[in-house]
Amino acid sequence: MSQRFNNIIYKVEDGVARIAINRPPLNVLNRETIQDIIAALENADIDKNVYMVVITGAGDRAFSAGVDVSAHLPNKINKTLDQFHKMFHLLADLRKPTIAVVNGFALGGGCELAIACDIVVASDKAQFGQPEIKVGAIATVAAALLPKLIGRKQALELIFTGDTINAAEAQKIGLVNKVVPPEKLADATNELINKLKEMSPIVLQLVRRAIYQGIDSDFKKALDGITEIYLKQLIRTKDAVEGLKAFLEKRKPEWKGK
């Protein structure tokens, strides 16, 4: 079974729903792409033939290089965050296991999408990072999720510096489960899928729900608080707008501290 979308490729085969972000060259997430992913996740959740969900990026350059920077501008950020966060609420509430398969760049919102999945399999050429601070923006999901995944100090360093790390380092700090050469990425993913297929679907579903019981309430509460800071404080600063405009105009931002 397959369903046509404009910005993703969605297929269901042998109980696996596969979502591939398809916006070459770097699979940047605009609002339409986010809406496509939301629709695909909703379809996968209600489809009784779907056992698990695999999310990846089409091509070999990027899982996703993040959310379109122009979508962070003051006149667009409210709708952008509303749709973006809906995608993560759906991921958390999904009744099927989720696997991110990362080859190439997973940056900004792309990194957040990958690490929000239950399991991450990456090629040794994958790179992860949250560069939002460099354009005067907040990595909202990472701010809520990363401290729980990798600890406060590691999370603060990644978010404060906006640095990009390789797959080996991502695995070392707990962002990635498994790292393999690019040519073995499909085999490693299928091996994991087959292991999960050996489990009872209903038991797997309930175990996932039990694990997320404690995570969900904290994550959603934190995300709501972070969103309020973003919309009521950060986006009203001159530096936030300057950072976004500088990126779009391909120049270095001139920070004023206000």
Order of alpha helices (4+ residues) and beta strands (2+ residues): beta-beta-beta-alpha-beta-beta-alpha-beta-beta-alpha-beta-beta-alpha-alpha-beta-alpha-beta-alpha-alpha-alpha
